[in-house]
Every structure is written in structure tokens, then in C-alpha cells.
């Protein structure tokens, strides 16, 4: 990220792509497409998109501090320097 992106926009785009990937997998199963090569390719592409955007969303959430110990934790005070003797 170069600082010009909005974190909320990236999160929403990732969520939309995750939902569309899940819908593609569900639609493929409901129509019985996974018996042939076309259905297997659709399944592979949908799973790949699901994995890529899920990892992207997870990394962004960790960097923003939404989950875990994010790197943007500026509210915690730094350790005081050791006293010189």
C-alpha cells in the first residue's frame, strides 16, 4: 500500500470477492457442474480467489489491529530508556 488507499475500501472489495467466490462454489454444486472439466476449472478458480482474498483480508486486519496485536498499536507507551549511571 502506498498510503493513498482507504483501508475500508480494500476490506469491502475483499469481502465482496469472498462472497462472490462462495456463491460461485455453491452455484456450481447446485447445478451439478463439477462432474466435468469445466466445473473443475470453475471450482479451482473460485477456490483460488477465495484463498487469495481471504489471506489479503486477514493480513490487512492484522496490520490495522482489528485482530491480533496489529502493527499500528500507537496507543501503548514505549518503554522508558534505561537510566545512565
N, C-alpha and C positions, 0 to 999 in steps of 0.2 A: 504494500500500500504506500502511496506517495503522499499521504496526508490530505488529499483532496476528496477522497471517498467518504461517504457517510456510512457509519457502521450499521445503522438501522436499515439502510437500503440494501447493503450486502447481505444482511441477515434475512430480509424479506425475500430477496431473489433466491437465496439458498433454500429457504423454506418452500417457495413455490416450485423450484426444481425437484425437491424431495417429494412433494405431494404429487407432482406430475409423474415422477418415476414410479411411485407406488401405484398410482392409478393405471399406468401402463402395464404393470405386472398383473394387477387384478383383472384388467380388461383382457389380457392375453389368456389368463386361466379361465375366465368366464366364457370365452368364445372358443376355447379348445385349440388355440394356435400353437401350442408348444409341442405338437406331435411332429412337425416338420422343421426344415432348416430355417424357414422364415420366422417361425415362432421362437426358435432357439436364439436367433440373432436379435430379435426384439427383446427377449429376456436378458441376454447378455448386455445389450446397450442400456437397458433400463437399470440393471443392477450396477453397471459401471457408473452411470450418472448418480444413482443413489449413494454409492460409496464416495465418490468424489465430493459431492456437495455436503454430505454428512460430515466428512472429515474437515472440509472448509468451515462449516458452521461450528464444529467442535473447537477447532483451533481459534477461531475468532472469539468464541465465548470464553475460552481460557485467557486470551490476551486482554479482553475487556474486563475480566474479573467477574463475569456472570456465573461462572462455575470455577471451582478450584481456587488457587491462590494467584489470580491474574497478575500480569506484569505491570499493570497500571495502578498498583496499590500505592498511591501517593499520600494517603491519609495517615499511614503509620510513620511515626517519627524515626529518623535514622539513629543509629547507636551513637552515643556521645564519644568523642575522641578520648583516647586514654590520656590521663594526666601526665605531664612531663615532670621528671624529678630534678 
